[in-house]
Amino acid sequence: MPSRHHHGAPRQKPNIKNMRQTLKRIWRYMYAKKTLFYLVLIMVVLSSALSLLGPYLLGVTVDRMVADFQTSQLTLMLILLGVIFIAQSGAVWMQNYWMITIAQETVQTMRDELFSHILLLPLPFFQKRQSGEVMSRLTNDMENVSRTLNSSVIQLATSVLTLGGTVTIMLWLSPLLTLLTLTIVPLMYWGMRWITNRTGRYFKAQQRDLGDVNGYVEETLSGHHIIKAFSQEERVTVAFHEKNERLRESGYWAQTYSGFIPKLMNSLNNLSFTIIVGFGAILAVNGLVSIGIIVTFTTYARQFTRPLNDLANQYNVVLSAVAGAERVFEIIDEEPEKDDPQAKRVDQLHGAVEFRSVDFSYQEGEQTLSNIDLRVESGQTIALVGPTGAGKTTLISLLAQFYQPDGGRILLDGEDASKITKASLRRNMGIVLQDSYLFETTVRENIRYGRLNATDEEVVQAAKAANADDFIRKLPKGYDTVLHADGSGISHGQRQLLSIARVMIADPALLILDEATSSVDTITEMKINNAFQQLMKGKTSFVIAHRLNTVKNADIIVVIQSGRITEQGTHQELLKENGYYASLLQSNSIQKNG
């Protein structure tokens, strides 16, 4: 058993203000189904009223049989009780059916909004979080909210109505027995307060730790080949065990404390029965109450403690759901990627690019790019070379508006890039990375992803231009072969060719090739380079590469060192300068292939 004082759960109490705000936000989603919600409330009131009427009629029946010996109406009373119980069951079924409809559509709307918002978030958001942890909010946290809405809303409303109605009828039947029954309320209050003060923080910790575990699992599965390559199975297992232990511990305390509730309620329920039967018998002997009233009170006592029990249990469930909803709203409240208010849509770019005194840093005080000046004419090919971490990819990221420069301007066709909507800018850009991502769908649809309205013939033409048609036709189902997202089933070079075909069908004005041939053999590289030559015709192309074949024919070669442009010119011009570029060639950092 874990130590009571040694666990990962935070010690702060649940923030009631945040809880109220979160519940209000959930209610705004539910209110969209207000007609159904009102029907649910009507059924809740009806079922609660019938549940209160049944015990009362039961007591009346007992009194007439035991005290007055009126057996002639027994059949009628039994039929009436049967009708009441059947009607109550029907009302309960209807309220549950409608509430499930409300809950599922509410959660569907929330999940749609969350997913849509995630797609609008800027790149830095994803660099700070594990994808599995974000997925956990879409799945586990949303499912937590769904389960709570399915049952807790009805349960809470029913409990409040039943509790109020029960106390009212009990006071009407016998104020003295009611007061004796209510003596257990202070015990319930203090017991529940002690429990709920502890459960809130543990449920929140449980959701946090579950997200952490999911994130680590996703990361491990994505990088399993690296783990095996470096024989890190044991270290990864130990790290997972530690995270899993934190989840077990927070879950243990959340469930342990919440598990006290039924035990406490059962004990107090038994105490209530003892009080009613003991004092009720004394009152009955002295003629102050009838036997029917005692029978009615024992039933109402159960109905009195049950709503309290339900309220306490549902409070814990609501705390857990609020913890999940807060994690969902935390992402929804993240600032999305926005266009400048004056930004306009551009349907077609010509491809002229200019960097004017551009500065950028990921973290304050750590300059990544400094005073970048670069002018590129439409249709030119620019090769970016330099040591790892020099800022080559960062330069491209600024061009794609994934980040905004700290100083200076980036111009596209003479227009400030920040004044062009990001969506229209990126539609004019095609990117081929070192590791090309393929979706788990057919080859045809992977290529068509570059332009969704492309015809099948256009897909085939793009594949031919990318030198991919031959290997595609050799696949089990040709263009209808379903690929795996991890790229298994085809080679790395073939994945690159499919990526090139995908960009070709998009026909962008700007191309970005980021180390696109660094992980392939010479023959495959020749195929890819031939495809590149087709792809780059008439387009402005930025190429990040370390291989001479990709670099030497560029119109401009730009050398970046420590975030600054130190050299730029053609291959021959830079060789004559005998600077860093020439030294790279001599040291074979840029490989002399061909």
Stockholm file with secondary structure:
# STOCKHOLM 1.0

chainA/1-594         MPSRHHHGAPRQKPNIKNMRQTLKRIWRYMYAKKTLFYLVLIMVVLSSALSLLGPYLLGVTVDRMVADFQTSQLTLMLILLGVIFIAQSGAVWMQNYWMITIAQETVQTMRDELFSHILLLPLPFFQKRQSGEVMSRLTNDMENVSRTLNSSVIQLATSVLTLGGTVTIMLWLSPLLTLLTLTIVPLMYWGMRWITNRTGRYFKAQQRDLGDVNGYVEETLSGHHIIKAFSQEERVTVAFHEKNERLRESGYWAQTYSGFIPKLMNSLNNLSFTIIVGFGAILAVNGLVSIGIIVTFTTYARQFTRPLNDLANQYNVVLSAVAGAERVFEIIDEEPEKDDPQAKRVDQLHGAVEFRSVDFSYQEGEQTLSNIDLRVESGQTIALVGPTGAGKTTLISLLAQFYQPDGGRILLDGEDASKITKASLRRNMGIVLQDSYLFETTVRENIRYGRLNATDEEVVQAAKAANADDFIRKLPKGYDTVLHADGSGISHGQRQLLSIARVMIADPALLILDEATSSVDTITEMKINNAFQQLMKGKTSFVIAHRLNTVKNADIIVVIQSGRITEQGTHQELLKENGYYASLLQSNSIQKNG
#=GR chainA/1-594 SS CCCTTCCSSCCSCCCHHHHHHHHHHHHHHHGGGHHHHHHHHHHHHHHHHHHHHHHHHHHHHHHHHHTSCCCTTHHHHHHHHHHHHHHHHHHHHHHHHHHHHHHHHHHHHHHHHHHHHHHHSCHHHHHHSCHHHHHHIIIIIHHHHHHHHHHHHHHHHHHHHHHHHHHHHHHHHCHHHHHHHGGGHHHHHHHHHHHHHHHHHHHHHHHHHHHHHHHHHHHHHHTHHHHHHTTCHHHHHHHHHHHHHHHHHHHHHHHHHHHHHHHHHHHHHHHHHHHHHHHHHHHHHTTSSCHHHHHHHHHHHHHHHHHHHHHHHHHHHHHHHHHHHHHHHHHHTSCCCCCCTTCBCCSCCCCCEEEEEEEECSBTTBCSEEEEEEEECTTCEEEEECSTTSSHHHHHHHHTTSSCCSEEEEEETTEEGGGBCHHHHHHTEEEECSSCCCCSSBHHHHHHTTSTTCCHHHHHHHHHHTTCHHHHHTSTTGGGCBCCTTCTTSCHHHHHHHHHHHHHHHCCSEEEEESTTTTSCHHHHHHHHHHHHHHHTTSEEEEECSBHHHHTTCSEEEEEETTEEEEEECHHHHHHHTSHHHHHHHTTSSBCCC
#=GC SS_cons         CCCTTCCSSCCSCCCHHHHHHHHHHHHHHHGGGHHHHHHHHHHHHHHHHHHHHHHHHHHHHHHHHHTSCCCTTHHHHHHHHHHHHHHHHHHHHHHHHHHHHHHHHHHHHHHHHHHHHHHHSCHHHHHHSCHHHHHHIIIIIHHHHHHHHHHHHHHHHHHHHHHHHHHHHHHHHCHHHHHHHGGGHHHHHHHHHHHHHHHHHHHHHHHHHHHHHHHHHHHHHHTHHHHHHTTCHHHHHHHHHHHHHHHHHHHHHHHHHHHHHHHHHHHHHHHHHHHHHHHHHHHHHTTSSCHHHHHHHHHHHHHHHHHHHHHHHHHHHHHHHHHHHHHHHHHHTSCCCCCCTTCBCCSCCCCCEEEEEEEECSBTTBCSEEEEEEEECTTCEEEEECSTTSSHHHHHHHHTTSSCCSEEEEEETTEEGGGBCHHHHHHTEEEECSSCCCCSSBHHHHHHTTSTTCCHHHHHHHHHHTTCHHHHHTSTTGGGCBCCTTCTTSCHHHHHHHHHHHHHHHCCSEEEEESTTTTSCHHHHHHHHHHHHHHHTTSEEEEECSBHHHHTTCSEEEEEETTEEEEEECHHHHHHHTSHHHHHHHTTSSBCCC
//
